[in-house]
Amino acid sequence: MQKVDPNAPEALADRPAFHSQLRNYGVSLSADGGFYLAAGFDIVKEVLEDHAHFSKEWGSQLAPMERGVALNQDPPDFHAFRRLYNA
């Protein structure tokens, strides 16, 4: 898997080129290994639907998040919370 640094000077200098590069990689890992990056509709959809490989258990954003709460759960646990939101 390709490692990328979204905060590298060259990435910050030309964001469109960096995003194009991300789309070519499919799924990438941040240079520090702290998070995955995905760009492009098809790969993002695949990642969001593949709970076995890309779990939200440890958070779904760059900021630390509490485990096991609402939007940080994968199906089927997430569905009980979703029913509460949709009620």
Secondary structure, DSSP 8 states (H G I E B T S, - for coil): --EE-TTSHHHHH-HHHHHHHHHHHSEEEETTSS-EEE-SHHHHHHHHH-TTTS--TT-SSSS---TTSGGG--TTHHHHHHHHHH-
